[in-house]
């Protein structure tokens, strides 16, 4: 369960891979977190292109939309902001939050943040996290990275952002696409000290069964 009374800001850009945001929402809402969500303008187009789904613009309808996609009708708190509302609460440094995660994060957003530009609410909210010295986690979904991408990501890392590329692992023996996605979601939320994603974590070279065998052998 969520032990924090502060909300988490979730930014969603038009990068491919909206499933990362959907899975993050699922686990966060199920764990009773309060989410302040802002999707960039291009996110609407990506939903149409990838899933042939039209994402609503109106706040209440968009909240219902995201809950439907995440499969969580009740639980947690979800407040959706229009991408152009730069006067929203999350645009101010006086608004307290656990931090912000942008997932997936486009290279366009990375470039603007690295240059200190904020043309919409998502970018402004992220810029606020940096200037206030708060936690900002970026999950870039792009390949390959150009030299410009790498330099922009380095600039943001130097400014205090945590970079968690959408690169899954295989040691937890994934069986589905969701298993691969959930690994990335869990590692991104780890950066905010949020542990709400069921994940088989690395236990070292000796697995649980081998550890148990060792213990039994010692006791004998």
C-alpha positions in Angstrom: 0.0 0.0 0.0 1.0 3.6 -0.5 2.7 5.1 2.5 3.0 8.6 1.0 0.4 11.3 1.2 2.0 13.1 -1.7 1.0 12.6 -5.3 3.1 11.4 -8.2 3.2 13.3 -11.5 3.0 11.0 -14.5 4.0 12.6 -17.8 3.2 10.7 -21.1 4.6 11.8 -24.4 4.1 10.8 -28.0 6.9 8.3 -28.0 6.0 4.8 -29.1 5.2 2.4 -26.3 2.2 3.8 -24.4 1.9 0.4 -22.8 4.6 1.5 -20.3 2.3 4.3 -19.1 -0.7 2.0 -18.9 1.1 -0.6 -16.9 2.6 2.0 -14.5 -0.9 3.4 -14.0 -2.3 0.0 -13.3 0.2 -0.8 -10.5 0.2 2.7 -9.0 -3.6 3.0 -8.8 -3.9 -0.5 -7.4 -1.4 0.5 -4.7 -3.6 3.5 -3.9 -1.3 6.3 -5.1 -2.6 9.7 -6.1 -1.6 10.5 -9.7 -1.4 13.8 -11.5 -1.4 12.9 -15.2 -0.5 15.0 -18.1 -0.3 13.7 -21.7 1.4 15.7 -24.4 -0.5 16.8 -27.5 1.3 14.2 -29.6 0.1 11.4 -27.3 -3.4 11.7 -28.8 -2.0 11.0 -32.2 0.1 8.0 -31.1 -3.0 6.4 -29.5 -4.7 6.7 -32.8 -1.8 5.4 -34.7 -0.8 2.5 -32.5 -4.1 1.3 -31.1 -6.7 3.0 -33.4 -8.2 4.5 -30.2 -9.3 8.1 -29.8 -8.2 9.5 -26.5 -10.7 12.0 -25.1 -9.6 15.6 -24.4 -12.1 16.5 -21.5 -10.6 15.8 -18.1 -13.2 13.5 -16.6 -13.6 11.5 -19.8 -9.8 11.2 -20.0 -9.6 9.9 -16.4 -12.2 7.2 -17.3 -10.2 6.4 -20.5 -6.9 5.8 -18.6 -8.6 3.8 -15.9 -10.2 1.6 -18.6 -6.9 1.1 -20.3 -5.2 0.2 -17.0 -8.1 -2.1 -16.0 -8.5 -0.3 -12.6 -12.0 1.1 -12.2 -11.5 2.0 -8.5 -8.5 2.6 -6.3 -6.0 5.4 -6.0 -6.7 8.9 -7.2 -6.3 10.1 -10.8 -6.4 13.7 -12.0 -5.8 14.4 -15.7 -4.6 17.8 -16.9 -5.0 19.3 -20.3 -1.6 19.5 -22.0 -1.9 23.3 -22.6 -2.9 24.3 -19.1 0.4 25.8 -18.0 -1.4 27.4 -15.0 -2.2 24.0 -13.4 -1.0 23.1 -9.9 1.8 20.9 -11.1 3.3 23.8 -13.0 4.3 25.5 -9.7 7.3 24.8 -7.5 5.0 25.2 -4.5 3.1 22.1 -5.4 4.6 19.2 -3.5 4.9 15.8 -5.1 6.9 12.6 -4.7 8.4 13.4 -8.0 7.7 13.0 -11.7 8.2 10.2 -14.2 7.9 10.7 -17.9 7.1 7.3 -19.5 7.5 6.9 -22.4 9.7 10.0 -23.0 10.2 11.2 -26.6 13.5 12.6 -27.8 11.7 15.8 -28.6 10.8 16.2 -24.9 14.3 15.3 -23.9 15.7 18.0 -26.2 13.4 20.7 -24.9 14.1 19.8 -21.3 17.8 19.8 -21.9 17.6 23.3 -23.4 15.4 24.6 -20.6 12.4 25.1 -22.8 8.8 24.4 -21.7 6.1 25.0 -24.2 3.4 22.9 -22.5 2.3 21.7 -19.1 4.3 18.4 -19.2 7.5 20.2 -20.0 6.9 22.9 -17.4 6.1 20.4 -14.7 9.4 18.5 -15.5 11.3 21.8 -15.5 9.9 22.5 -12.1 11.2 19.2 -10.7 14.7 20.0 -12.0 14.8 23.6 -10.6 13.4 22.5 -7.3 16.0 19.7 -7.0 13.2 17.1 -6.9 13.1 13.6 -8.5 12.6 13.5 -12.3 12.7 10.1 -14.0 12.8 9.8 -17.8 12.1 6.6 -19.6 13.2 7.2 -23.2 11.9 4.9 -25.9 14.1 5.3 -28.9 16.8 3.4 -30.8 19.4 4.0 -31.8 20.4 7.1 -29.9 22.1 9.7 -32.0 24.9 11.8 -30.6 22.4 14.6 -30.1 20.2 12.3 -28.1 23.1 11.2 -25.9 24.3 14.7 -25.3 20.8 15.8 -24.3 20.3 12.8 -22.0 23.8 13.5 -20.4 22.8 17.2 -19.8 19.6 16.1 -18.0 21.5 13.5 -16.0 24.0 16.1 -14.9 21.0 18.3 -13.9 19.7 15.6 -11.6 17.3 13.6 -13.7 17.4 9.8 -13.6 17.5 8.1 -17.0 15.9 4.7 -17.2 15.8 3.6 -20.9 13.1 1.1 -21.9 15.5 -1.8 -21.9 14.1 -5.0 -20.3 16.0 -7.8 -18.7 15.6 -11.6 -19.1 16.9 -13.0 -15.8 13.3 -13.0 -14.4 12.3 -15.3 -17.2 9.6 -13.2 -18.9 6.8 -15.1 -20.6 4.7 -12.2 -22.0 5.1 -8.7 -23.4 3.7 -7.4 -20.1 6.5 -9.2 -18.2 9.1 -7.3 -20.2 7.2 -4.0 -19.9 6.7 -4.4 -16.1 10.4 -4.9 -15.6 11.1 -1.4 -17.0 8.1 0.1 -15.1 9.4 -1.4 -11.8 13.0 -0.1 -12.4 11.7 3.4 -13.2 9.5 3.5 -10.1 12.5 2.2 -8.0 14.1 5.6 -8.7 11.3 7.1 -6.7 11.4 4.5 -3.9 8.1 3.1 -5.1 7.8 -0.7 -4.9 4.4 -1.7 -6.2 5.2 -3.8 -9.2 5.4 -7.6 -8.7 8.9 -8.3 -9.9 11.3 -11.3 -9.5 14.4 -9.4 -8.5 17.9 -10.7 -9.0 19.1 -12.8 -6.0 22.7 -13.4 -7.0 24.2 -16.4 -8.6 22.6 -18.7 -6.1 18.8 -19.0 -6.6 16.3 -19.4 -3.8 16.3 -23.2 -4.1 20.0 -23.4 -3.9 20.1 -21.1 -0.9 17.5 -23.4 0.8 19.6 -26.5 0.0 22.7 -24.8 1.4 20.8 -23.9 4.6 19.5 -27.5 5.0 23.0 -28.8 4.5 24.4 -26.6 7.1 21.8 -27.5 9.6 22.4 -31.2 9.0 
